[in-house]
Amino acid sequence: MGREVNSGVAREADIVDLAHDGRGVARVDGKAVFIAGALPGERVSFHTIRRRRQMDEAALGEVLIPSPDRVLPKCAHFGICGGCSLQHLAPPAQLAAKQRQLLETLERIGRVRPERILEAVQGPHWAYRRRARLGVKYVHKKGRVLAGFREREKPYLADIQRCEILIDRFAELPRNLAALVGTLTIRDKIPQVELAAGDGGSALVFRVLEAPAPEDLRSMAAFGLEAGARVYLQSGGPDTVRPLQGDPVSLHYAAGGGIVIEFGPSDFIQVNDEVNLAMVALAIEQLAPTPQDSVLDLFCGLGNFSLPLARQAARVLGVEGDSALVAKAAANAARNGVGNAAFTRENLFEPAKFGVWAAERYDLVLLDPPRAGACEILERMPQWHPRRVVYISCHPGSLARDAGILGHTLGFKLIAAGVMDMFPHTTHVESIAVFESSK
């Protein structure tokens, strides 16, 4: 846990590195000190707030010599809201830090280095987030509702009015939601609201722990009309999501290759539209499918990669653990006139129980696993015998572990890797790695 201290004595130090959580790292008396808000290359003053055996944590006092990469944060709530932690660092330097983290993690955990570093995939730095889950809380002591993200390193909701990374038409959603919920009879029974915006319609899903009163329903419906979003209510799990009134809104986005993906208000989609388009194109470019190839897409979701890949390959099989997503992926294939893509449900973390699809061979494999990675699946890779594997990762540590297995155990070469800036101004690292069979 570490020991809390109230050091009133300011000390000075040079910042020599950037930690994975965005804090600056100094070395003081042979010990690492993590200082939120400090950047590499800076000279700062700081106050120690917590002492641990291996490292200390400190609060930034004054930036005595600023980094040339330091910029003025755009968001008025930066430093309080925990949604972003790198707005004070210029975007090119953010990308460079993420690329270093990826390469260092691959080498440290997986003991592999890519033969080639891919150019970073980039999109807009602001107003990029089309999907978000906002916390909502009625604070009795303040007599009002807060809506948004949690405070940095604290369990409380930040008091924010506007979010600069939400797409433009929903930038003021935190303030507007707080104002709405404050008028409802169930203002203390709504813990979160999810935003999902497509190329056409948008949806707001209110998690309700108690049935809204008739006047609440009217207020929520009016709010949705003004916001340009269909309002949904969720009383339990994901299967309880229902439109407040009328039919469900049509949500969809373009995935490239003329493919349009339809999705539900609670379905997983990549939050950054432009980066997703570029990511799909890059994955296809690196797989380089031919009209004779069979492709296996694991953790396929709604068909984000499967359907564009099917435009160029002989056939694609998408495998996903969620039955509802499998059905929606098949519906997306039919809607787009894609007849050479099939989808099946399978728990991808239990390879011993895989169905007959796993006994076939595949020329190419695409992996897009959750944060836990895909190490369980890799034992089946020799059976599929692909010539190339593209791995999309949202966690460098699990990617590095799996890259080590692919490289040292299964005989694949890591021929390329790079970052994709899906979440600018945050420490989240999305990456792509390309492996080629050496057998």
Disulfide bonds with the S-S distance in Angstrom:
none
